[in-house]
Amino acid sequence: MKKFRLLLESEDGDTTYINYTLLDNEAVDIWASFWDNPFTDPNQTLCFSSGKVSTERLNGLIDKFNTESKIEESRHIPRFVMSSLPEDIASLNKIHSMFEDYEDQITNESGWLFEHLKSVGINWSTRFSCDIFQIIDSLDAINENVHLLESSVKDFYYPKSYTSAWLSLPFLKQGEAPLPDSVKNLFQLSDQFGDLFLGYATRGKGLSHIMKDNDLDLLRSGGFATPQQFISKGVISLFSGNKKTKWSENKNSSEEYERKLFNEWFDKNDIAQFGYNKKSLDNCLGYIKIGEFEPLDFQRDRTCEEIVRYYSKYNFVVNAEMI
């Protein structure tokens, strides 16, 4: 049985591992084919929330993009300032929408931002110049931190006995394959503590993400859901559970219950009016599970909160490999 292992490092240089046992399904086979060699990138940030809200990282990335792109102030991505939960979610949805638009504009030769970057002297001798990669990487990092804050701000305003920490390796673009229809039945809305899923390798939001953010304005303004279209090297791991419960004994809501919530949201907001069929496998709701958390020896009897607290100080992935 194959395993997937991440070597993590803290800002102080301490290291540790997260291990996963991989499942046996077609999606895992495709994903594993991208891992012929170990991945190493000391700049790869690990997004692991411990329930604390920090806007400094996101605003620093926004400032970096606004400076690098040299666009006029009226087109700057706005900095995020906490106000109230509804306003915070609306602000994060706006930043997410701008991320999608700007990344598309940068890679589209007919886009105004593409033309603007050429006009201010950004290196366009090749579509894969370092200048462009830096700007796109800034946008990708903004996107990841928006998703991180979406969860954190909810916990900040409404503290709960539940942890919803997660980690993500979003920038692993060395491999990618079209998502075959034969794996669409593997998508799920539910998760158990430490589950490993294929990352969301498609720009935009799927229906389940729109539901989570209740981003109805996206659909009402003429936007549309973008279900998963690719399998890529990137992964996401969810660490949701009752803080005081042993991770091995924690039981999250079932797939049946999560589907029920989706169907109720779909009907309540008449999502069919936008052209969607709530029963279609093409919606690709949630993620495809590819592995399960395998604790380190000293973690076997630890609670969900203790494991999340342990990993929250390790900010970087320095190696990822199949073993």
C-alpha positions, 0 to 999 in steps of 0.5 A: 500500500503506497504512502504519501509523506510531507516533510514540514519545517517551522520558521525556527528550522524545526522539522516534522512529518505528516504521513498519509496512507493512499487509497486504491482508485483510478484518481489516485493512480493518475495523481500518483503518476505525477510523483516520479521524483520527490518535490522540493521547494523551500518557498512552498508555504503550508496553509495550516490554520489554528483558528487564529485570524491574521490579515497581515499575510494576505495584505502583504501579498496584495501589496506585493501584487499591486506593486509588481503589476504597476497598475493604476490605483483604481484597479488595485486589489483592495486590502482586507480589513475586518469589520463584521462577518457578512462584510468580511465574507463579501470582501473576501468574495470580491478579492477572490473574483478579482484574483480570477479576473486578473490571472485570466487577464495576465495569461490572455493576450487580448486582455487589458492587463496583458497589454498593460504589463507589456507597456510598463516594461514587464519582460514578455520575451517569453510567455514563461518569463520570471516576471510573469511567474512572480506576479501569477505566484502572488495572485495564487498566494492571495487566492490561498490566503483568501480561502484560509481566512474564509474559515478563520473569520467565521471561527473568530466571530462564532467561536466553537468547539470544532476545529476546521484547520487545513493544509494545501499544496496548491502550486504543484503544477508540474503535472496535470491531466484532464479529469475523466468522467469515470472518477466523477462518482468519487467526489464527496462533500464529507470528510473525516479528520486528516483526510487527503484530497485532490486539490482544486485544479480549476480556476473559479468556484464549484457549486459546493464552494459557492454554497459554502460562501453563499456567493449567490451574487456570483450567479446572479451577476452572470457568473457561473460555477466551474467544476473541477476539470483537471487532476493535478499534482496539488493536494488539500488535507482537511483536519476537521473535528471536535477539539476535545475528541481523540482524532481516531474517535471523531465522527464528522457528518455523513455524506448523506447529511452533507448532500441533504444540506446541499439539496436544501440550499439548491432548492431554497435559492432556486439554483436550477434557474441558473441552468444547473441540475442538482443530481448531475455528476458533472457538478463535481461537488466537493473533492476526491479523497485519495488518502487518510491521515496516519499519525506519528507514534506519539499522536495516536491518542491525541485529540483533534485540537492537540494535533492541529496545535502541534502542526500549526507552527510548521509553515513550510513544506520542504519535501513531498514524496511517495514512499 
